[in-house]
């Protein structure tokens, strides 16, 4: 397979952060290369919405960032979402905002959306402790609103810190928009500051790029070009470029990332603590290439769009592989010894399940149930797949 993934989306992680910062700056900052992914388009539409009820659908980042943004800017809102969104915990963020002085109420189940923001009159404290191992989005949400707090904010992250690159991404983007967050050890210190207007171009999405690493890893021959990607990216999923053990060589050629075949390993160890969205991609590559995987850092997968650990276990068994949970922090990927000629995979309303299993089409006939879920992060994924010569029939 040869060609360019020309529809590769822009990073929604970066886009959603800069959209919040633009709103906090109360500016008309020019933002370029915003993705047409549903998560980004939701944030673009909702951050300045005059509506009282805000429906974030299935967008977890949008729910968390807007909860902090509407709270600290004293906007009375109800935030709700899909049935799955109502199962995704938000209590840690709500408790932090309440300690700051925000009046927030749960409308159904304590600790979960939907929530009602009733107002924020004065800051009660300038220091908060918050778990570092649940979701970096809670931390990033608080970081972004901290400069507009009268007293600023010091965040102490308790225990192990997950997805650290995304916290560092937030701090870097804040600097671009004129504010500073000092991140040392387990403490983030942010003084009262003013966001400024700034032009910004969003780079391509490394999470989306990871599926093309998978296509290259599994194909017999491959030469794939990915545009607008930087090896010095802020995105945690840029880690996929370092894993030549999966059988992929990545190099910058004329400003674009070129992926070609490389010799892979028979066994790998990977800690997904700082790049959990790569887990499904890597698991499928290992399962199909006969690579035994020793994995850690998968804990947060249980509270994503679906329970991704259970979903992976169910679907990998269809190709003769298994993701075995050794204990609460270690998993072993036992690869397939013989792939079937065809298989049908459920997506569990999870965009990453669809895209992670699609590259198996290089080796077998693949059916993906509910393929439209990719609209969440990579709306034109199937167009890119077609452009490489794969035949796709939609039923």
C-alpha positions in Angstrom: 0.0 0.0 0.0 1.3 3.4 -1.0 -0.1 6.9 -0.8 -0.9 9.9 1.5 -3.5 10.0 4.3 -4.7 13.4 3.1 -7.8 13.5 5.3 -5.8 13.1 8.5 -7.6 15.3 11.1 -6.1 18.1 13.2 -5.5 17.3 16.9 -8.8 17.7 18.9 -6.7 17.7 22.1 -4.9 20.8 21.0 -8.0 22.4 19.3 -10.3 22.0 22.4 -7.7 23.6 24.6 -7.1 26.6 22.4 -10.8 27.1 21.9 -11.1 27.5 25.7 -8.2 29.8 25.9 -9.5 32.0 23.1 -12.8 32.2 25.0 -11.0 33.1 28.2 -9.0 35.8 26.3 -12.4 37.2 25.1 -10.6 37.6 21.8 -11.0 37.0 18.1 -7.8 35.0 17.9 -7.3 33.5 14.5 -7.3 29.7 14.9 -6.3 27.7 11.8 -6.7 24.0 10.8 -9.4 23.2 13.3 -10.6 19.6 12.8 -14.0 18.7 11.4 -14.1 16.0 14.0 -17.3 16.0 16.0 -15.6 16.7 19.4 -13.9 19.8 18.0 -17.0 21.1 16.3 -19.0 20.6 19.5 -16.5 22.7 21.4 -16.5 25.4 18.8 -20.3 25.6 18.9 -20.8 25.2 22.6 -18.1 27.3 24.2 -20.0 30.5 23.3 -23.5 29.1 23.3 -26.2 31.3 24.9 -28.3 28.2 25.6 -28.9 27.2 29.2 -28.7 23.5 28.5 -25.5 22.3 26.9 -25.5 18.8 25.3 -21.9 17.6 24.9 -23.1 14.3 23.4 -20.3 11.7 23.9 -17.4 14.2 24.1 -15.6 13.7 27.4 -13.0 16.5 26.9 -15.8 18.9 26.0 -17.8 18.0 29.1 -14.8 18.5 31.5 -13.4 21.6 29.9 -16.8 23.3 29.7 -17.7 22.4 33.2 -14.6 24.3 34.5 -15.0 27.2 32.0 -18.7 27.8 32.6 -18.2 27.5 36.4 -15.3 30.0 36.7 -16.9 32.5 34.2 -20.0 32.3 36.4 -22.4 31.1 33.7 -25.5 29.2 34.9 -25.7 26.1 32.7 -26.9 22.5 32.7 -24.4 20.1 31.1 -25.6 16.8 29.9 -24.8 14.1 27.3 -25.4 10.6 26.0 -26.3 7.7 28.2 -22.6 6.7 28.2 -21.5 10.2 29.2 -23.8 9.9 32.2 -21.7 6.8 33.3 -18.4 8.7 33.1 -17.4 10.1 36.5 -16.9 13.8 36.9 -16.9 14.0 40.7 -13.2 14.8 41.2 -13.6 17.9 39.0 -16.9 18.9 40.6 -15.4 18.6 44.1 -12.4 20.7 43.1 -14.7 23.4 41.7 -16.9 23.3 44.7 -13.9 23.9 47.0 -13.1 27.0 44.9 -16.6 28.3 45.6 -18.7 27.1 42.6 -22.2 26.0 43.3 -22.8 22.8 41.3 -25.6 20.3 41.7 -26.0 16.7 40.3 -29.3 16.3 38.5 -29.4 12.5 38.5 -26.6 10.4 40.1 -24.0 11.9 42.5 -20.6 12.0 40.8 -21.9 11.9 37.3 -23.5 14.1 34.6 -25.9 15.8 34.1 -24.9 18.7 36.3 -26.3 22.1 36.9 -23.9 25.1 37.5 -25.7 27.6 39.7 -23.0 30.2 40.0 -19.6 31.4 41.3 -19.4 34.5 43.5 -16.0 34.4 45.2 -12.9 32.3 45.5 -12.7 30.3 48.7 -9.2 28.8 48.3 -6.2 29.1 46.1 -4.8 25.6 46.8 -6.3 22.2 45.8 -5.1 18.6 45.9 -6.4 16.3 43.2 -5.6 12.8 42.2 -3.2 12.6 39.3 -4.1 9.1 38.1 -7.7 9.4 37.0 -7.9 11.9 34.1 -5.5 14.6 33.0 -8.5 16.4 31.5 -9.7 17.3 35.1 -6.2 18.8 35.7 -6.1 20.6 32.4 -9.6 22.0 32.9 -8.5 23.5 36.2 -5.2 24.8 34.8 -6.8 26.7 32.0 -9.3 28.6 34.2 -6.7 29.2 37.0 -5.3 32.5 35.5 -8.7 34.2 35.7 -9.2 33.3 39.3 -8.6 36.3 41.6 -6.1 34.4 43.7 -4.7 32.1 41.1 -4.3 28.4 41.9 -1.8 25.9 43.2 -2.7 22.3 42.2 -1.0 19.4 44.1 -1.3 16.2 42.1 -1.6 13.2 44.5 0.1 9.9 43.6 1.0 8.7 40.2 0.4 11.2 37.3 -1.3 9.8 34.2 -1.1 11.3 30.7 1.6 13.8 31.8 2.3 15.0 28.2 -1.3 16.3 28.0 -0.7 18.4 31.2 2.5 19.7 29.7 0.6 20.4 26.5 -1.9 22.5 28.4 1.0 24.5 30.0 2.7 25.0 26.7 -0.5 26.3 25.0 -1.2 28.6 28.0 2.2 30.2 27.4 1.3 30.8 23.7 -1.8 32.7 24.9 0.1 34.8 27.4 -0.2 33.0 30.7 2.3 30.9 32.7 1.8 27.6 34.6 4.8 26.4 36.6 4.9 22.6 36.7 7.5 21.1 39.1 7.3 17.6 40.5 3.7 17.1 41.6 2.8 20.8 41.9 1.4 23.2 39.4 1.4 26.9 40.4 -0.6 29.5 38.4 -0.8 33.2 39.3 -3.6 35.5 38.4 -3.0 36.6 34.8 -4.7 37.8 31.6 -5.0 35.7 28.5 -4.0 37.5 25.3 -5.2 37.1 21.7 -2.8 34.9 19.6 -2.9 33.3 16.2 -2.5 29.6 16.2 -2.4 26.7 13.7 -3.4 23.2 15.0 -1.1 20.4 14.0 -2.4 17.0 12.7 -3.6 14.4 15.2 -1.1 11.8 16.3 -3.9 9.6 17.6 -5.4 9.5 14.1 -1.9 8.9 12.7 -1.4 5.8 14.9 -3.9 3.8 12.7 -1.6 4.3 9.7 1.3 3.0 11.7 -0.9 -0.1 12.2 -1.7 -0.4 8.5 2.0 -0.2 7.7 2.9 -2.7 10.4 0.4 -5.2 9.1 0.7 -4.8 5.4 3.2 -6.9 3.4 4.5 -3.7 1.6 3.8 -0.1 2.6 5.0 3.4 2.0 2.6 5.9 3.6 2.9 9.7 4.0 1.2 11.6 6.8 1.0 15.4 6.4 1.4 18.2 9.1 2.9 16.0 11.8 5.9 17.0 13.9 8.2 14.5 15.7 8.6 17.3 18.4 4.8 17.3 18.9 3.2 18.2 22.3 0.8 15.2 21.8 1.4 12.2 24.0 0.5 9.8 21.2 3.5 10.9 19.3 5.1 8.0 21.3 4.0 5.6 18.5 6.8 7.0 16.3 9.4 5.5 18.6 8.1 2.0 18.5 10.0 0.5 15.6 9.6 -2.8 17.4 6.1 -2.8 15.9 7.6 -3.0 12.5 7.3 0.6 11.3 10.0 3.2 10.5 9.0 6.8 10.8 11.1 9.7 9.3 10.5 13.3 8.2 10.9 13.7 4.5 10.3 17.2 3.0 8.3 18.2 6.0 6.0 15.2 6.0 6.1 12.0 8.0 7.0 8.9 5.9 6.1 5.4 7.2 7.8 2.3 5.8 8.3 -1.3 6.9 10.9 -2.2 9.5 11.8 -5.5 11.2 9.7 -5.9 14.3 10.2 -7.7 17.6 8.7 -10.9 19.0 7.9 -9.3 22.4 7.4 -5.8 23.6 6.8 -4.0 26.9 4.8 -0.7 26.9 3.6 1.6 29.6 0.4 3.4 28.3 0.2 5.7 31.4 0.9 8.8 29.2 -0.6 7.6 25.9 -3.7 5.5 26.8 -5.4 6.2 23.4 -2.7 4.1 21.7 -3.6 1.0 23.6 -6.2 -0.4 21.1 -3.9 0.3 18.2 -0.9 -1.4 19.7 -2.9 -4.3 21.0 -4.3 -5.1 17.5 -0.9 -4.8 15.9 0.6 -7.2 18.4 -2.3 -9.7 18.2 -2.0 -9.9 14.4 1.8 -9.8 14.0 2.5 -12.5 16.7 4.1 -10.1 19.1 3.6 -10.8 22.8 2.8 -7.6 24.7 3.5 -6.8 28.4 1.4 -3.8 29.1 0.9 -1.4 32.0 -0.9 1.9 32.4 -4.3 0.7 31.0 -6.3 1.6 34.1 -8.0 4.7 32.6 -9.3 2.7 29.7 -12.3 1.5 31.8 -13.8 5.0 31.9 -13.4 6.0 28.2 -16.2 5.9 25.6 -16.6 2.3 26.6 -14.8 0.0 28.9 -12.0 -0.4 26.4 -10.3 -3.3 28.3 -13.4 -5.4 28.2 -14.1 -4.4 24.5 -10.6 -5.4 23.5 -10.8 -8.7 25.3 -14.1 -9.5 23.5 -13.0 -8.5 20.0 -9.4 -9.9 20.1 -10.7 -13.3 20.9 -12.4 -13.3 17.5 -8.9 -13.5 15.9 -7.5 -16.0 18.4 -5.7 -13.4 20.6 -6.3 -12.5 24.3 -5.6 -9.6 26.6 -5.1 -11.2 29.9 -5.3 -9.2 33.1 -2.5 -10.5 35.3 -3.3 -8.1 38.2 -4.7 -4.6 38.7 -1.8 -2.9 36.9 -0.3 -5.5 34.5 -1.8 -7.1 31.3 -0.4 -9.6 28.9 -1.3 -9.6 25.2 -1.2 -13.2 23.9 -1.1 -12.9 20.1 -3.0 -15.0 17.5 -1.2 -18.0 16.1 -3.5 -18.1 13.0 -5.8 -15.4 11.9 -9.3 -16.3 10.5 -10.1 -15.5 6.9 -12.8 -13.0 8.1 -14.3 -11.5 11.2 -16.9 -9.0 12.3 -16.0 -6.5 15.0 -18.3 -4.5 17.3 -17.3 -0.9 18.0 -19.2 -0.3 21.3 -19.9 3.2 20.2 -16.2 3.9 20.4 -14.4 5.5 17.5 -11.1 4.0 18.5 -12.4 0.4 18.4 -13.5 0.9 14.7 -10.1 2.4 13.6 -7.9 0.1 15.6 -9.4 -3.1 14.0 -9.7 -1.7 10.5 -6.0 -2.3 9.6 -6.7 -6.1 9.9 -8.1 -5.6 6.4 -4.5 -5.9 5.2 -4.6 -9.6 6.3 -8.2 -10.7 6.2 -11.8 -9.7 5.3 -13.1 -7.3 8.0 -16.5 -6.1 8.9 -16.9 -3.1 11.2 -20.2 -2.7 12.9 -21.5 1.0 13.2 -18.5 2.4 11.2 -19.9 6.0 11.5 -18.5 6.2 15.1 -15.3 7.6 13.5 -17.0 11.0 13.1 -16.0 11.7 16.7 -12.3 12.2 15.9 -11.6 11.2 12.2 -14.7 11.8 10.1 -13.0 11.0 6.8 -11.2 7.9 7.9 -13.0 5.6 5.6 -12.2 8.0 2.7 -8.5 7.7 3.5 -8.8 3.9 3.7 -10.5 3.8 0.2 -7.7 6.0 -1.2 -5.2 3.2 -0.5 -7.2 0.8 -2.6 -9.2 -1.0 0.0 -12.7 -1.9 -1.1 -15.4 -0.8 1.3 -19.0 -1.9 1.2 -21.4 -0.1 3.5 -24.5 -1.9 4.5 
